[in-house]
Amino acid sequence: MNVSYFSIGGLSCKVTSKLNFDIPKHIEAFTIIGTPDIIDINICIDEYTSNTMTDHPVIKFGKLIYKNENEMCVYKDDSHYLFIMPYEDECYVRVIIVDTLINTVYMYYDNTNYLLKSSTHFLDSSAFMLSYILLLIHNYNGFLLHSGAVRYGEGGFLYYGISGAGKSTLSEIFSQRYDVFTDETVIIRCIKGSYFMYGSHWKGSGHEIYMNSNCMIKNTVSIYHSEVNILTKLDDKMALDLLLQQSFPMFWDHKLIVLLISKLFDFVKQQSNYSLGFYPNDDVIGFLQDRRIINQ
């Protein structure tokens, strides 16, 4: 039995696995050395067998709430979510059961070599694998955002936008002077009324930017490329709309989508929200310093 510990959004995660697989470098950076005093999340990885589907009553009593064109199915009962991806490529079955009451995840694969034969791992960013992370982060009053995150002093800000908006470009510029947590996906949690951002292992394409750290959020900035640097204050409605577009909604459960919108609405009202058109060179740092978006 393999046991390891990881940090996900400031939460300690214990992973117990009967399967052997390599830990990629960007996930290894979030490894916790030693045994944490408190385990927030348990992930149990095992091989799929003929008994897997009958061993868990959620399969028997859960209600089908979602099914897509790829045959991904989601079932739900009072405290469980069941995710099933029947076939992919070499017909591997993947099953994930999330017990939201005790924050425990059971993951099953129909072949002990599955994790070795593919790029899949237990913290994969695919929609199927990301589903259980969204649930667990939601349980701890949080959500995920398609965004970069930079820390300056004791605070930090988020810079988000569609693919190609410039998150990776800004990350490379900011990393010369500041701590960049991520250029791809940031974990956001509300703790005692304040919002904190956490680096994640999900990294942008071709980049090695990820940091296991956190800080309080001071500002959010929706970004886009421009011939000149332009900063515009956003009202709450516009900021909410832009942030929602870059969030990760739990599309398989309507109630969870409504709760995400509620979280984002509260988040927007507690931050200063801007739109930034930027020209991709170091001048953008001075531009933001002059407008007190980041400190000197």
N, C-alpha and C positions, 0 to 999 in steps of 0.2 A: 504494500500500500504506500503510495507516494503522498506526502503531505507538504504543502507549501502555503505561504501567507503573502497576500498582496494588499496594497492600498488602492481603493477605488473611491475617489471623491472624499478622501479623509476617513473613509470607513475601512475597518480591518476585515479582510476577506480570507477565510480558510478554504483552501482547495484540497480535497481528498480525491485521489484518482487511483483506479486499478490499472489504468492504461499508462504507457510510457510515451512521452512526447517531449520535444524540445520546447524551451521557452524562448521566444524571439527576444532580441536585444531590447527593443522598445518596451516590452512587457517586463523584462528583467529589472528595468530601472525602477519599477514600482514594487519590487519585492521587499517584504518586511523581514528583517533579520531577527531571528529569535521568535518566541511565541508571544503574541500580543496579550495583554491582560484581559481585554474584552474582544470577543469575536462578534462583529456586527452581521456578517453574512457568511453562510456556509454554501459551498458549491461542491457537489458530489458527482464525480464523473465515472461512468461504468459502461460496460459493454451491453448492447441491446441483446436480449434473449427472448425466447418464446414466452417467458413469464412476465416480461416487463410491463406489458399492457394490462395485465390482470392484477399485478401487485399493488397498483395504486387506484383506490376507489374513485379518484377524480375522472378516470377514463370511463368509468361505468355510470357515474351520476352527473358528470359535467355537461353543460349545454354548449352546443356549437354556436359560437358568436361571430366567426369570421372564416372565410375561405377565399383564396385568390386563384388566379389563373395558373399558378405554379403548384397548385394543390396544397399549399401551406394552410393548415387548419389550426384554429384556436378554440379551445374549450374553456369553460369557466364554471366554477361552483362558488360556494361562499368564501373560501379562502385560498383557492388554487387557480392557476392558469396552466393550461396544457398546450404546448406548441408542438406540432408534428410537421415535419418536412419529409414526405414519403420517399421521393426519389430525386437523385441529383447525380448527373454524370454516370458514375459506376454503380448506381442504385443503392447507395448507402442510406439507411434509415437514420433519421436524427429525431430525437424526442427530448423535449425540455419540459420539466414540471416545476413550477414555481409555487412554493407555499408562502404566501404573503404574510401569513400570521406569524411565522417564525423566521421569515427572511432566509429561507433555505431553497436551493436550486438543485434539482436532480437532472443530470444530463446523460443521455444514452446514445451510443453509436453502435451500429450493427457489425462493426469490424474493428478489432483491436488496433489495426494499422491505419485506421482512418485519419487520425491526427498526424500520422507520419507521412501519409501519401498525399496530403493536400496542404494548402496554406492555412486551413482552418485551425483555430485554437479557441479556447474557452472565453477569450475576450475579443473575438472577431468583431469587425464592424459591419458585417452583413446584416440585412434587415432581420433575418431569422435569429441570429445570435445576439443582436443588439436588444431584442425584445425583453429579455429577462433583466438586462442592465437597466433599462428604462423603468421597469417595474420597481426594482430595488431602490434606485435613486429616488423615485417618486415616493416610496415609503419613508424616506428620510428627508422629506420636504425639499426635493430638488428636481432638477430637469437638466437636459443636455441642450447645447446650442452649437450650431455650425459656426464657429468663431475662433479667432485668435485671442490670446490673453497675455498682457504684459504687466509686470509689476514695476512700480517706481516708488521707492521709499516704503511706506507702510500700506499703500493702497495700490490699486491697479485699474485698468480699464479693458473693456472688450471691444474688439473691432471685428465686425461681422459683415457678411455679404454673400452674394451668389458665387459659385465657382468662377474664378477668373476676375473677381472684383479686386484682388490684390492682397489677400490675407498673407500669403507666403512672402510676397514682396515686402510688405511692411514688417513681417516677422524678422526677415533678414536685416532690415535697416535698424529695427529696435534692438536686436540682439547684440549690436555693437556697444550699447550703453546700458541696457536694462535686461532684466530676467524675462525671457519669453517662455511661458508655460506650455503653450501649444499653438500651432498655426492651423489647426483643423477642427477639433472638437473640445469644448470646455464643459466641465461639470459645474453647475451652479447650485448652491444649497443655501436655504435661509436658516440661520442659526440665531435664536434669541432675537429675532426681528431684524437682523442684519444679513445682507447677502454676501456670500463668499464665492470666489472662483477657484477652481482646482484644475491643475494640469491633468492631462489624460494621456494614455498610451496611443490613442488614435492620432496618427501623424499624417501630414499632407503628402501627396504623391511626390516621391523623389527627395523628400526632406527628412532630416533627422532632428526635428525640433519637438521635444517633449521633456517635461520636468515634473517631478513629484513634489509639488509645492502648492501653497495657497495664500490668498490674501483677500482683504475686503475690497469690494467693487466700488469705485468712485464714479465712473462714467461708462456709457456705452456709445459706440460710434459705428454707424452704418457707413461703409466705405465704397468708393468707386474710383476708377482712374479718371484723371482730369489733366488738362494742360497747365493748370495753376492750382495752388492749394486753396480750398474753399471750405469753411466750416459754417454749418447752419444748425441752429437749435431746432429740435423736433418737439412738437407737442405730443402729449401722451398717446393720442389716437394713432398718429403716424408711426411713432416708435413701436407701439404694440403691434401694428400691422407688419412692420418690417421684421421685428423679432420673431413673430409667429411664423413667418415664411422661412426662417432659418432654424426653427426649433425641430425637435424630433417627436411629433405627436404619436401617441399610442393609438394608431388608426383602427386597431382591431377592437377597441372598446370605447363607445361613445361617451360614457361617463368619465373616463380618464382624459379624453380630449377636452371636455368641459372644465375639468379640474386644472389641466395645463393652462388653458386660457386664463383662468382665475389667478394662477400663480404668476403668469407673465404680466397681468394687469397690475398686481401688487408690486412686482419687481420694477416695472416701468415708473411707477409713482414714487419710488424711493431713490431713483437714479437721475442724474443729469444726462439727457439723451441728445445725441448730435448726428448729423450727416457730414461726412468728410469726403470731399473730392481732393485727391492728392496726386502730385507729380512725383514719380518714383525716384527720389534721391534723398540724401541726408537732410535737406532743408526742411522736410516735413517735421522733423523732431523740433527744431527751433520754432517752427510755425505753431506747433501744439504747445510748446513751453510758453510762448508769448501769450497764448490764450488760456493758460493755466489748466489745460487738459492733462498735462503731465508736469511733474516738478522738474526743476533744473537738475 
